[in-house]
Amino acid sequence: MSVRSDRAAMRWPMIVIPAMALSIGWGIRGNFGHEHGAMIPGALAAMGAVLVSGRHDWHRRIAFFALFGAIGWAFGGSMSYGHVLSYTHCGDPPNVLYGFASLYLIGFLWGALGGLGTALPAYLNRERLTEFFPPLLWFFAILTLHDLTYDPLNVWLARWLHGKTISGNPLYRQEEPLYWYDSDWTTALIGILVPLVYRLARRKRDEATALMLHLAIGWWVGFLLFPVLLHWRMTPPRGDNWAGCLGAVGAAWFYLRRRNLSGVLLASLVTGFVGGVGFSLATALQIAELRTGWQTNWHSILEQTYGLINGIGIGVAMWLSARSAPEVSDDPPVRRWTDWFAPACVVLLLTYLNARKNPEEWVKAGAMSQVLYWFQPITWFNIGYLALAAAVIWVLVRHCRKPIALLSGSWLAKGELLFLTFLWCMVAVNFERAVVSFAPQRLVTEGVILLHAALLSALLLITAGSVTPSAAEAGYGTRMLRRTITVGIPGAIVCCLVCLGLTLATWGTRPVEFRGKHIRFGPHATAHDEIPAGAIHP
């Protein structure tokens, strides 16, 4: 076999590994939801792509890739899409098409931000990459304080402004004084204030806070333009964070173009277009599968299919980056503390943010008492997790000073250890969440995830470092940008029409059975902006 054909044959892991990793992660994400859940597939896909890329300079950064990939994919977790899925079930062709177009947009935005975060460590030097950590730490610290005080603040404001008590029912968020189109506007405001204060305190500009400000200000531009000024709402009365994410994507692209980071821009475009196809096409396939009449966890099949397609996008984007990104170096190791902090965040923080939701499920299922001795189960969980975190951080910090045998292999071996540890921790956390109320339908979720994780582990260990990308010729990035846009835009239109055609071919103009339906437009529209009657209670 020639060298050329051998290289071509070995490129399949660059697609298969990230696709499987994102599919597993998205299947797990379906049980945990929102931003924290979306971090799981983001970290797994980024690490999978790096490990098989053959870019030895990336291996040392695998924890950085995982962390930034997780943050990038977390953005999309704020977008509401439950009613959008229901539009595709209603049987009315214009509303069905609107549903698929909206799903494509959501998938595009989710993928674009995820691809941006995943590819960013491939193009920044050590100084520019690690300068993100201090402002991000401040941002997440303030965000944690915000999350702890948000509900009590709403209660206090309701009493102070209206002399009334809000119900606390999540179905009636419109009764909250801080409600604004069910959006995360307070988080976006923190996203502006933290980098600004950080800059003022240091009296110095930096690229990290510049990107953070572009994302936050862009979010506000999109949000104020569409739902607020134009009153363009995708899925009322549900949230309009999609508009903020649209503005954030546009502002991020503007930043990347100005900073000559066209490789990151290309990765964002590729994962965006593939992500749009993934969300809409996976939904259309699920609708067709429902026609069989089989009773199973079809929503999990949708999620895992969407993750699989999105993972292909990450694989393609990182393959292009592996060919075009200049070699990066972590010597000298500026901000050495990030070398233990980044893997600690992946193994401990990302796991904790999702695993902490399990004790509540155990209590609801009657598998655990509401009080164990003096404390609730979540308190014992936090105590145990704190002990585990202290031990892991102690070992990581100690290793940075004096190598520990288990962690002293090659950077590729360390990356494999990090990937497998995080993967199987999340598989176990996901299973223990479901096992207390396990049903046959759960085999489609936990059973398939287990099988995929076993196969992925073997494939990754066999193929890690096997793909050797050839260097790209001059002008490669510019040509690929043009081709991606040229193919992506008409591809989006064709995808939505194909999804509509597949739905009509399997169900006609009848509503899809076994699924809720919503209608966005027309005389029978179910989407309204009104506050539910009696939402605010005396």
N, C-alpha and C positions, 0 to 999 in steps of 0.2 A: 504493500500500500504506500502510495506517495505521501510526502509530508503534507501536501496541500489537502488531499482527501482525508488524511488522518485528522487534521485540524478541523475540517468541516464536520467530520463524524462526531467529534468530541464537543461540538457546540450545544448539543441537545441538553446537557445538564444546566446550562445557563438559562434555559426556558423552564425545564421540568422542575428543578429544585425550588426556585422562587414561587412557581405556580402551586406546587403542593404545599409549600410553607404557608402561603397566604390563604389557601383554601382551608387548611387546618385551623389557622388562626381566626379566620372569619367564622368558621363553624363554632369555635369557642366563643368568639365575640358575641354571637347571637344570644348566648346565655347571660352575658354580663352587660352588654349594651353601652351606648353613648361613647363619650371620648375615651374613657379608661379602657373600655373593651376594644376599641379600634387600635389602641396602642399595641395589642398582642400581635395581630397579623403584620403590622408595620415593622415591628422589631424582627420577627421571624423571617419575613421576606428579604429584608435588608441583609441580615446575616447569611442567609442561604445564598444570595447572589454573590456576596463578597467571597465566601468560602470556595465557590467553584470557579471564580473569575480568573484565577491564575495571576492576579495582580498582587504580588507579594508585598508591595508597599501598602496595600489596603488591609492586609491581615492584621497588622498591629492596631489598626483603627476600627476593628470590627465592633467594639463596644460603642464607639462614636457613631458608626453607621446605624447600629441598632437603636440608639437613643434618639438620634435625629429622625430616623425613619418612623419611630413610634410617635414622636411629636407631630411630624407632618401628617400622618394618618389620623391623629387625634382630632384635627380641625373638623374633618367631615362628620365626626360623631355628634356634632351639635345640630346637624340638619335633620328636620322631621321628614319622614317619607311614608309613614303608615297610610295616610289618606291618599297619597299619590299612587301607591300600589292598588288601593281600592278603586281609583279612577279606571284602571285597566280592566277591572272586573265588571264594569257597569253595563256593558253591551251596546252602548251608544257610540258609534264609530268616531265622531269628533272628540268626544270626551276620552275615549280609549286612546286615541292618538295623542291627545294632550297629556295623558298620564305617562305614556312612553317617552314623549319628548321631555317631560319634567324629570323622569327617572334618568334619562340620558344626561341632562344637565347636572343633576345631583351627583351621578357617578363620575362625570367629567371633573367637577370641582373637587370631589373627594380624592380622585386619582391624581389630579394635578398638584394638589398640596402634598399628598403622600409622596409622589415622585420627587418633588422639590426637596423635601426633607431627606429622603433616602440618598439622593445624588450629591447633596451639598458637601459632605466630607470628602468626596472624591476630587474636589476642585479647590479647596482652601488649604493654605499652608497651616502649620501647627499654631502659629500666633493667631491668625484670623479665626481658626476653628475653635480654639479653646477660649477665646475672648467672649464667646457666647455664654459660657457657664455662669459667671457671676450675675449678669442681669437676668438670666433665666432662673437662677436660684431665687433671686429677689421676687421675680414675677410669680413663681409658683408658691412662694411663702405667703405673699399677699393674697394670692388666689385661694389658698387654703383658709386663711382668716376670713375671706369673703364668703366662702362656702359654709363656714361654721356659723356666721352671723346673718346670712341672708334671710332665712326664715324668721328668726326673732325680730329682725329689723322690719320686715313686712308686717308682722303682727303689731309692733309698736306704732308704726306709721299709720296703720288702719285705725287704731284707737285714737291716735292724736289728730288725724285729719278728718275722720268720719265719725268718731265715737262709736265704732262698731268693731266686732270681732270677725275675722275671716275664718272660713270653714277649715282651711288646711287641706282640703281635698285637691289632689293634683289635677283633677279633671276641670277644676274651676280656677285656673291660674289667673284668669282675667280679673279676679277680685283683688289681686295683690296690688298695692300701691306702686310697686316697682315694675309692674307688668308693662311691657311695651312690645306689642306684636309677638309675645311669647319668645322674645329673642334674648341672646346673651349680651345685651348692651353694656351691662355693668362689667362683665369680663373684658369686653373690648375697650372700655374706658380705662381699666387697670392696665391694659396692654399699651396704652399711650402714656399714662402717668409714670409707670415704673421706669421705662427707658429714659424718659425726660429727666426725672429726678436723679437717676443714675448718672446721666451725662453731667448734670449740674453739679453733683457732688464731686465728680472726678475732674470737672472742668476740661473735659476731653471728649472729642467725637471718636466713635469707632464704628466699624462695619456691622458688628452684631446688633447694636441698638438701632442702627440705620435700617436694617432689615426688619427688626421688630416694629419700628415705627411705621414703615411702609405697609406692613401687614395690618396693623391696627387702624391706621388712618384709612387705608383702602377699604377695610371692613365698614367703617362709618360712612364712607362715600357711597358704597353699594347699598347699605341699609337705608340711609336717608333718601337716596334717589328712588329706589323702587317701591318698597311698601309705604314709606312715609309721604314722599312728595307725589309720586305717580300712582300710589295705592295699587301697585301690581303685587298681588298676593298669590302665591302658588297654591297653597293648601289651607285656607282659613277654616277654622280659627287656630290651626296649628301654627308652629313657629315659622318665622321668616329669616332664619339664620342663613338660608341659601343665598340671600341677597348680600349679606355681609361677606360670606365666603367668596362670592363672585367678585366683589370689590377687592378682597384680599388677594385673590389670584391675579387680577389685573395689575394691582400695585406691585406685587412680587415680581411679575414679569418685567415691569418697568424698571425695577431695581436691578434685576439680573442683566437686562440689556445695557443699562448704564454702567454697570460694573464689569462688563465684558465676560459674564459668566454664561455664555451661550450654551455650554454643555449642560448646565443645570436647567436652563430654559427648555432645551430639547427634551431632556428627561421628563420634565413636567408636562410638556405637550403630549409626548408619547403615552405616558401613564394616564393622562387626562382623557385622550380619545379612546384608549382601550377600556378605561374605567367606565366611560359612558356606554360603550357597547356591552360591557359586562353586566351593568345593572339592568338595562332595558332588555337585553337578550335573555338573561337568566330568568327574568320575570315572565317573558313570553314562553320560555320553555316550561316553566312551572305551570303556567295556565294550560298548556297543551298536555302536560303530564296529569293534571287534575281530571282530564277527560277520561282517563282510564277507570276512574271510580275507586281506585285503591285508597285505603285509609292509612296514612302514615304522616310523618313529620315533614310535610312538603316545604314548609318555610325554611327548615334547616337545609334541605336540598337546594333551595334557591340561594341561601347564603353561601354554602360551600361552592356552588357553581359560580356565583359572582366572584368569590375569592380566587377561584382557579383562573378565571379569565383575567382578573386584575393582576394576578401573579405573573401571567404571561407578559403583561405590560411592564411590570417591574423588571422581569428578565431581559426584555428587549432594551429597555432604557439603560440598564446597567451594562449590558453588552456594548451598546453604543458608547457609554462613558468609559468602559474599559479600553476601548480602541482610541478614544480621543483625549481623555484626561491626561495631563502631564503627570510625571512621577511626583509623588508627594513624600515628604520626609518628616519624621517626628523627632529628629535630632537637630539641635538640642531639645530635650523634652520640656518645653516651656509649660508652666503650670503643671508640674509633675503630679499634683494631687488628683488631676482629672483621670489619670491612668487607673486609679482604684475607684474613684467616684463613679465613673461611667458604667463599668460592669456591675457595681453595687446597685446602681439605679435600675439596670435591666433585670438582674436576678431578684432583687429585693423589692424595689419600689413598684415596678410594673406588676409584679406578682401580688403584692399586698393590696394595691388599689382595686384589684378585682376579687381576690380571695376574701377580703373583709366582708363582702356581701353574702358569703355563704352561711354564717351563723344564723342570720335572720331566716333563711330558707329552712334550715334544720329545725328551728323553733316552730315555724309555720306548719311544717309537716308532722309535728309531734314527735320527732326523733330526739329532741333535746328539751330539757326543762327551761323555762323562762329565767330561772335563777339557779345558779350553781354555787352552793354555799352563799357567799356574800355578794357575788357579782353576777351580772348578766353574761351570757356566753361571749358576746363581742368583747367584753372587757378581758376575759380570760384569753381570748384569741389574740388581742393586742399585746398582752403580757408575754405570751409564748412567742409571738412574732418578733417582739422587741429583743428577746433573748437570742433568737436565731439571727437577727440582723446584727446584733453586737458581735456575735461570734464570727460571722462572715466578714464584716468590715475589719475586725481585728486581724484576721488572716490576710486580707487583701492589703491592708496598710503595712503589715509586717513583711509581706512578700516584696513590696516596693523597696524596702530597706535591705532585706536579706532574703534571697530567693528560697521558696519552699518547693520541695521536690515535685509535688503534684502539679504545680503551676509553672514549672521550669522547662517545659518543652518548647518547641518552635512556636512562633506566633500563629501558624496554621493550627497546631495542636491545641493551643489555648482557645482559639476561635471555635474549634469543634466542641471543646468542653463547654464553653459559654452557651453555644447554640443548643446542644443536647440537654444541658441543665435547665435552661429556660423552657425549652419545648416540653420536656416531660414534667416539669413543675406545673405548667399550665394544663397539660392533659390530665394530671392528677387532680388539680384544683377544680377543673371542669367536671370531672367524674364525681368527685365528692359532693359537688353542688346538686347533682341530679340523682345520686344513688338513693337518697332518702325517700324519693317518690318515683322510683323507676317504673317505666311502662314499656310495652313492646315498641312503641314508636320511638323511644329514646335510642334504640339500636341504630337508627338512621343517623343520629347525632354522635353519641358517645362511642358506639361501636365502629362506625366508619372513621371517626377521628383517630381511634386507637390503631386501626389497621393502617391508615395513611401515615400516622406518626412512626409506626414500626418500619414501614417501607421507606419513608423519607430518611430515617436515621441510617439505614443500611446504604441507601443510594448516596447520601451525602458523604459518608465515610469513604466510600469507594471512589467517588468522583471529585472529592475536594482538591482544588488546585489543578484540575486536569485541563481546563479550558485556557488555551494560550492565544489571546486575541492578537491579530496582526495590527501593526501601527496604521493609523488612518492617514491618508494622503492630505495634502494641503487643500483647504476649502471644504473639507468633509462635513464639518459641523453646519456651515451655512447651507450646503446643498441638502442635508438631511432635514434641517428646519423647514425649508421650502417644500420638500417632498411630504413631510409630515402634515403640514397645513393643507397642501393640495389634495392629499388623500383623505385626511381626517374630516374636513368639513362636508364634502359630499358623502363620505362614509357615514357620518352622523345622520344625515337625511335618509339614506338608504336603510340604515339600521332601524330607525323608528318606523318606516313604512313596512319593512319586513316583519317587525314585531306585530304591527297592526294586522298585517295579512295572515300571520300565523294564528293570531287570536280569533279572527273572523272565520278562518278555515276550520278551526276546531269547535268554536262555540257559536258562530254566527253572530246575530245581534241579541242573543240571549245573555242575561247576566251569568257570570261564572258561578257554578254551584260550589258549595262548601266554603265560600269566601265572602267577607263583607264587601259591600259596594258603596261607593260615593260618586256623586255627579257634580262636576265643577261648574258647568254652564247649562243654561236652558231653563225651561219652565219647571223642571223637576229637580233642579239643583239642590243638593244637600249641604253644600259648603256655604256657610254664612259667618258673618263677623260678630253677630250679636253675643252679648254676655248672657250666659245661662240665667234664667229667671231664678231669683233667690240666691244668687252666688254670694252676696254679702249679707251677713246675718246680724241682726241686732244682738 
